[in-house]
């Protein structure tokens, strides 16, 4: 608003003295639009955390730029340096994260940079089909809907499903819904889900207050999407699966069952066990832990995994503090949380400080269509 006041003063100072008139509402609207660059706010932000090699990022960008819808922006968060050899800075907004940052940290940073009311989180290395955003965006006409999961297929075997959303059992087991089914079988799955995976997810930004981060990095990248899905459900929001929105990705390697992974899994369980019924959850969880230990014993990993769970299970104070900190404001009927009603739970200070840096590089002006053609041709040659 200060920029608007300065512009108004300049306009008024250019008029003859004694002939000043109050500006009408339409003139104020025109002036505000001019101060904002006369560009409409995009409806969708496509957010790509670039955690790995440049080849995977360029594979995703060539697919997204070729099929992107109107009124959208593309935001890439870089955890590693990228030279932008195809001069895509006019088509893509690059944001620099801390070198080596993980998925949760990069996603939180990118979400603060996105301007659209809906954000599509897309993993680096994924490919998309034309029109993959249309059905999910139509779903968001329901104000209680906070997230939509597309159908993620194996890029090496397009008839095989990688995920159709998330499942989380009260015992503390996270599963990929529909994994291993055929694409035809996945289309018959019901629309109601817990939430989407971080590989490909559509989110309503208003479901989380601006003072809060979406993902909790203290749970590790593999479980951050499950925690967000559980928090959204506890706040009264819904999530749906959209089978007509198709994303292709390679299968992720199975998680390593070590001390850190076990501690993260235990943290997630104790954070959400009260909401699922504490007595029932503890009974089921005990059977899960005993079964894991019996299957892996006598390998050393059995003791390491058990130690990680025991360390996390004993930290009751941490779980209680994190539960309060990351709780979302309840969803009102037809209205999402506002800044005033949202619980104050800022993102990690280390993450918020010193990481919000744009990549500023100078590029010679060039034709956008030629750049896209060169970019796509290079990717085609690389794939051959």
C-alpha positions as CSV (number, residue, x, y, z in Angstrom):
1,X,0.0,0.0,0.0
2,X,2.9,2.4,0.5
3,X,3.8,2.0,-3.2
4,X,0.2,2.8,-4.0
5,X,0.3,6.0,-1.8
6,X,3.5,7.2,-3.4
7,X,2.1,6.7,-6.9
8,X,-1.1,8.5,-5.9
9,X,0.9,11.4,-4.6
10,X,2.9,11.6,-7.8
11,X,-0.3,11.6,-9.8
12,X,-1.9,14.3,-7.7
13,X,1.3,16.4,-7.7
14,X,1.2,16.5,-11.5
15,X,-2.3,18.1,-11.6
16,X,-2.8,21.9,-11.5
17,X,-3.1,23.4,-8.0
18,X,-6.6,23.8,-6.7
19,X,-8.1,21.3,-9.1
20,X,-7.5,18.1,-7.1
21,X,-10.4,15.7,-6.8
22,X,-10.7,12.5,-4.8
23,X,-10.0,9.4,-6.9
24,X,-12.9,7.1,-7.6
25,X,-13.0,3.5,-6.8
26,X,-12.3,2.4,-10.4
27,X,-9.3,4.8,-10.6
28,X,-7.9,3.3,-7.4
29,X,-8.3,-0.2,-8.9
30,X,-6.5,0.8,-12.1
31,X,-3.7,2.4,-10.1
32,X,-3.3,-0.6,-7.9
33,X,-3.1,-2.9,-11.0
34,X,-0.5,-0.6,-12.5
35,X,1.6,-0.7,-9.4
36,X,1.4,-4.5,-9.4
37,X,2.7,-4.7,-13.0
38,X,-0.7,-5.2,-14.6
39,X,-0.2,-9.0,-14.4
40,X,-3.0,-11.2,-13.0
41,X,-2.1,-13.5,-10.1
42,X,-1.6,-17.0,-11.4
43,X,-4.2,-19.6,-10.5
44,X,-1.7,-22.4,-10.1
45,X,1.9,-22.6,-9.0
46,X,3.9,-25.6,-10.1
47,X,6.6,-26.2,-7.5
48,X,9.6,-28.4,-8.3
49,X,12.2,-29.1,-5.6
50,X,15.4,-29.8,-7.4
51,X,17.3,-32.1,-5.1
52,X,19.4,-34.2,-7.5
53,X,21.2,-33.9,-10.8
54,X,20.4,-31.3,-13.5
55,X,19.4,-34.0,-16.0
56,X,16.4,-35.0,-13.9
57,X,15.4,-31.4,-13.4
58,X,15.5,-30.7,-17.2
59,X,13.6,-33.9,-17.9
60,X,10.8,-32.6,-15.7
61,X,11.0,-29.0,-17.0
62,X,10.7,-30.0,-20.6
63,X,7.5,-32.0,-19.8
64,X,6.0,-29.3,-17.7
65,X,6.7,-26.4,-20.1
66,X,5.3,-28.3,-23.0
67,X,2.1,-29.2,-21.2
68,X,1.6,-26.4,-18.7
69,X,-1.9,-24.8,-18.4
70,X,-2.7,-21.1,-18.7
71,X,-2.5,-18.8,-15.7
72,X,0.3,-20.8,-14.0
73,X,3.8,-20.1,-12.8
74,X,6.7,-22.6,-12.5
75,X,8.9,-22.3,-9.4
76,X,12.1,-24.4,-9.0
77,X,13.9,-24.6,-5.7
78,X,17.5,-25.4,-6.2
79,X,19.4,-27.4,-3.5
80,X,22.4,-27.6,-5.9
81,X,23.8,-25.0,-8.3
82,X,22.2,-24.9,-11.7
83,X,23.6,-22.8,-14.6
84,X,20.3,-22.6,-16.6
85,X,22.1,-23.4,-19.9
86,X,18.8,-23.0,-21.9
87,X,18.0,-19.5,-20.6
88,X,14.7,-20.5,-19.0
89,X,14.7,-17.6,-16.5
90,X,11.9,-15.9,-18.3
91,X,9.7,-19.1,-18.1
92,X,10.8,-20.4,-14.7
93,X,11.4,-18.7,-11.4
94,X,14.5,-20.2,-9.7
95,X,14.9,-19.9,-6.0
96,X,18.1,-21.0,-4.2
97,X,17.9,-23.1,-1.1
98,X,20.6,-24.1,1.3
99,X,23.1,-26.4,-0.5
100,X,22.1,-30.0,0.2
101,X,18.6,-29.1,1.6
102,X,16.1,-31.9,1.7
103,X,12.6,-32.1,0.3
104,X,10.7,-30.7,3.2
105,X,13.0,-27.7,3.5
106,X,12.9,-26.9,-0.2
107,X,9.1,-27.4,-0.4
108,X,8.6,-25.0,2.5
109,X,10.8,-22.4,0.9
110,X,9.1,-22.8,-2.5
111,X,5.6,-22.5,-1.0
112,X,6.6,-19.2,0.5
113,X,7.6,-18.0,-3.0
114,X,4.5,-19.2,-4.8
115,X,1.8,-16.6,-5.6
116,X,-1.2,-18.8,-6.7
117,X,-3.9,-20.1,-4.4
118,X,-3.2,-23.7,-5.4
119,X,0.2,-25.3,-5.5
120,X,1.2,-28.4,-7.4
121,X,4.2,-30.1,-5.8
122,X,6.0,-32.2,-8.4
123,X,9.1,-34.3,-7.7
124,X,12.2,-33.7,-9.8
125,X,12.4,-36.4,-12.5
126,X,8.6,-36.6,-13.0
127,X,6.8,-36.2,-16.3
128,X,3.2,-35.1,-16.9
129,X,0.5,-35.5,-19.5
130,X,-1.3,-32.7,-21.3
131,X,-4.2,-31.5,-19.2
132,X,-3.1,-33.2,-16.0
133,X,-4.0,-30.1,-13.9
134,X,-7.6,-29.6,-15.1
135,X,-9.5,-32.1,-13.0
136,X,-7.7,-31.4,-9.8
137,X,-8.3,-27.7,-10.1
138,X,-12.0,-28.3,-10.7
139,X,-12.1,-30.4,-7.5
140,X,-11.0,-27.4,-5.5
141,X,-14.4,-25.7,-6.0
142,X,-15.2,-27.6,-2.8
143,X,-13.9,-25.2,-0.1
144,X,-13.3,-28.0,2.4
145,X,-10.9,-29.8,0.0
146,X,-7.3,-29.2,0.9
147,X,-5.4,-31.7,-1.3
148,X,-5.7,-33.8,-4.4
149,X,-3.6,-36.8,-5.4
150,X,-3.0,-37.5,-9.1
151,X,-2.4,-41.0,-10.4
152,X,1.4,-41.7,-10.4
153,X,2.5,-44.4,-12.9
154,X,5.9,-46.0,-13.3
155,X,7.6,-44.3,-16.2
156,X,9.4,-47.5,-17.1
157,X,6.1,-49.5,-17.0
158,X,3.2,-47.1,-17.5
159,X,0.7,-49.9,-16.8
160,X,1.9,-50.2,-13.2
161,X,0.8,-47.8,-10.4
162,X,3.3,-46.3,-8.0
163,X,0.7,-44.5,-5.9
164,X,-2.9,-43.3,-5.8
165,X,-2.5,-41.3,-2.6
166,X,-1.4,-42.2,0.9
167,X,-2.6,-44.6,3.6
168,X,-1.6,-44.6,7.3
169,X,-2.6,-47.3,9.7
170,X,-3.1,-46.5,13.4
171,X,-0.3,-49.0,14.2
172,X,2.1,-46.5,12.6
173,X,2.5,-47.9,9.0
174,X,2.7,-45.6,6.0
175,X,1.6,-47.2,2.7
176,X,1.3,-46.0,-0.9
177,X,-2.3,-46.5,-1.9
178,X,-2.8,-48.7,-5.0
179,X,0.9,-49.5,-5.3
180,X,1.4,-52.4,-7.7
181,X,-2.0,-52.3,-9.2
182,X,-2.6,-51.9,-13.0
183,X,-3.6,-48.5,-14.2
184,X,-7.0,-49.8,-15.1
185,X,-7.5,-51.2,-11.6
186,X,-6.5,-47.9,-10.1
187,X,-9.2,-46.0,-11.9
188,X,-11.8,-47.9,-10.0
189,X,-10.4,-46.9,-6.6
190,X,-12.6,-44.6,-4.5
191,X,-11.9,-40.9,-4.4
192,X,-11.6,-40.5,-0.7
193,X,-8.0,-40.7,0.6
194,X,-5.8,-39.6,3.5
195,X,-3.7,-37.3,1.3
196,X,-1.3,-37.2,-1.7
197,X,2.4,-38.2,-1.7
198,X,5.2,-35.6,-2.1
199,X,6.0,-37.1,-5.5
200,X,2.9,-35.3,-7.0
201,X,0.4,-33.4,-4.9
202,X,-2.0,-30.5,-5.3
203,X,-2.6,-28.3,-2.2
204,X,-4.8,-25.4,-1.3
205,X,-2.5,-22.8,0.2
206,X,-5.2,-21.3,2.5
207,X,-5.4,-24.6,4.4
208,X,-2.2,-23.7,6.2
209,X,-1.7,-20.2,7.6
210,X,1.0,-18.0,6.2
211,X,2.8,-18.1,9.6
212,X,3.2,-21.9,9.4
213,X,5.3,-24.2,7.2
214,X,3.6,-27.0,5.3
215,X,6.1,-29.8,6.1
216,X,7.9,-30.7,9.3
217,X,11.6,-31.5,8.4
218,X,12.1,-33.1,11.9
219,X,10.2,-36.2,10.7
220,X,12.4,-36.7,7.7
221,X,11.5,-36.3,4.0
222,X,9.8,-39.7,3.5
223,X,7.2,-39.1,6.2
224,X,6.6,-35.3,5.9
225,X,3.8,-35.8,3.4
226,X,2.0,-38.3,5.8
227,X,2.3,-35.8,8.7
228,X,0.7,-33.0,6.6
229,X,-2.1,-35.3,5.4
230,X,-2.9,-36.3,9.0
231,X,-2.8,-32.7,10.2
232,X,-5.1,-31.6,7.5
233,X,-7.6,-34.4,8.2
234,X,-7.6,-33.6,11.9
235,X,-8.3,-29.9,11.1
236,X,-11.4,-31.0,9.2
237,X,-10.2,-30.9,5.6
238,X,-10.7,-33.5,2.9
239,X,-8.4,-35.0,0.3
240,X,-9.3,-36.8,-2.9
241,X,-7.8,-39.0,-5.6
242,X,-8.1,-37.9,-9.2
243,X,-7.5,-40.8,-11.6
244,X,-7.6,-38.6,-14.8
245,X,-4.6,-36.6,-13.6
246,X,-1.6,-38.7,-14.6
247,X,2.1,-38.2,-13.6
248,X,4.9,-40.5,-14.5
249,X,7.9,-41.1,-12.2
250,X,10.5,-43.7,-11.5
251,X,10.0,-46.0,-8.5
252,X,11.7,-44.8,-5.4
253,X,14.2,-47.2,-3.7
254,X,12.9,-48.8,-0.5
255,X,13.7,-46.8,2.6
256,X,16.8,-47.9,4.6
257,X,15.7,-49.3,8.0
258,X,18.2,-47.6,10.3
259,X,18.3,-45.7,13.5
260,X,17.2,-42.3,12.0
261,X,14.4,-43.8,10.0
262,X,13.0,-45.7,13.0
263,X,13.2,-42.5,15.1
264,X,11.3,-40.5,12.5
265,X,8.6,-43.2,12.2
266,X,8.2,-43.3,16.0
267,X,7.9,-39.5,16.1
268,X,5.2,-39.6,13.6
269,X,3.3,-42.3,15.4
270,X,3.3,-40.6,18.8
271,X,2.4,-37.3,17.3
272,X,-0.9,-38.6,15.8
273,X,-1.7,-41.6,18.1
274,X,-4.0,-39.6,20.4
275,X,-6.2,-38.6,17.4
276,X,-6.6,-42.3,16.3
277,X,-7.3,-43.5,19.9
278,X,-4.3,-43.8,22.2
279,X,-5.1,-47.2,23.7
280,X,-5.9,-48.9,20.4
281,X,-3.0,-47.3,18.6
282,X,-0.5,-48.4,21.3
283,X,-1.7,-52.0,21.2
284,X,-1.4,-52.2,17.4
285,X,1.9,-50.4,17.5
286,X,3.4,-52.8,20.0
287,X,2.5,-55.7,17.7
288,X,4.1,-53.9,14.8
289,X,7.4,-53.2,16.7
290,X,7.6,-56.8,17.9
291,X,7.0,-58.1,14.4
292,X,9.7,-55.9,12.9
293,X,12.2,-57.1,15.5
294,X,11.5,-60.8,15.0
295,X,11.8,-60.5,11.2
296,X,15.1,-58.7,11.3
297,X,16.7,-60.5,14.2
298,X,19.6,-61.6,14.6
299,X,20.9,-59.0,12.1
300,X,22.5,-55.9,13.8
301,X,19.9,-53.7,12.1
302,X,17.3,-55.2,14.4
303,X,18.9,-53.6,17.4
304,X,19.6,-50.4,15.6
305,X,16.0,-50.0,14.5
306,X,14.7,-50.9,17.9
307,X,17.0,-48.3,19.6
308,X,15.7,-45.6,17.3
309,X,12.1,-46.3,18.2
310,X,12.9,-46.5,21.9
311,X,14.7,-43.1,21.9
312,X,11.9,-41.4,20.2
313,X,9.2,-43.1,22.3
314,X,10.7,-41.8,25.5
315,X,10.7,-38.1,24.4
316,X,7.1,-37.3,25.5
317,X,7.8,-33.6,25.9
318,X,9.0,-33.3,22.4
319,X,6.0,-35.0,20.9
320,X,3.6,-32.8,22.9
321,X,5.4,-29.6,21.9
322,X,5.5,-30.5,18.2
323,X,1.8,-31.6,18.3
324,X,0.8,-28.1,19.5
325,X,3.3,-26.3,17.2
326,X,2.2,-28.0,14.0
327,X,-1.5,-28.2,14.7
328,X,-3.7,-26.5,12.0
329,X,-6.7,-24.2,12.7
330,X,-10.0,-26.1,12.3
331,X,-11.6,-25.7,8.8
332,X,-14.7,-23.6,9.0
333,X,-17.8,-24.5,6.8
334,X,-16.8,-23.2,3.4
335,X,-14.0,-21.1,4.7
336,X,-10.3,-21.9,5.2
337,X,-8.2,-20.6,8.1
338,X,-7.2,-17.0,8.1
339,X,-4.0,-15.4,9.3
340,X,-5.8,-14.1,12.5
341,X,-7.4,-17.5,13.4
342,X,-4.3,-19.6,12.6
343,X,-2.3,-21.0,15.4
344,X,1.1,-19.4,15.6
345,X,3.6,-22.1,14.6
346,X,6.4,-20.6,12.5
347,X,8.7,-22.8,10.5
348,X,12.2,-23.7,11.8
349,X,14.2,-20.6,12.4
350,X,17.3,-22.1,10.7
351,X,15.2,-22.8,7.7
352,X,13.5,-19.3,7.6
353,X,16.7,-17.4,8.1
354,X,19.3,-17.0,5.4
355,X,17.7,-19.3,2.8
356,X,15.3,-17.1,1.0
357,X,17.5,-16.1,-1.8
358,X,16.6,-15.7,-5.4
359,X,19.0,-16.8,-8.2
360,X,20.0,-13.6,-10.0
361,X,21.7,-14.3,-13.3
362,X,22.1,-12.1,-16.4
363,X,21.0,-13.6,-19.7
364,X,21.1,-12.3,-23.2
365,X,17.6,-11.8,-24.6
366,X,16.5,-14.7,-26.8
367,X,13.4,-16.0,-28.4
368,X,11.3,-18.2,-26.1
369,X,10.1,-20.6,-28.7
370,X,13.7,-21.3,-29.9
371,X,14.9,-21.9,-26.4
372,X,12.1,-24.4,-25.8
373,X,12.9,-26.2,-29.1
374,X,16.6,-26.4,-28.2
375,X,15.8,-27.6,-24.7
376,X,13.5,-30.3,-25.9
377,X,15.8,-31.4,-28.7
378,X,18.7,-31.7,-26.3
379,X,16.6,-33.8,-23.9
380,X,15.5,-36.1,-26.8
381,X,19.1,-36.7,-27.8
382,X,20.1,-37.4,-24.2
383,X,17.4,-40.0,-23.8
384,X,18.5,-41.8,-27.0
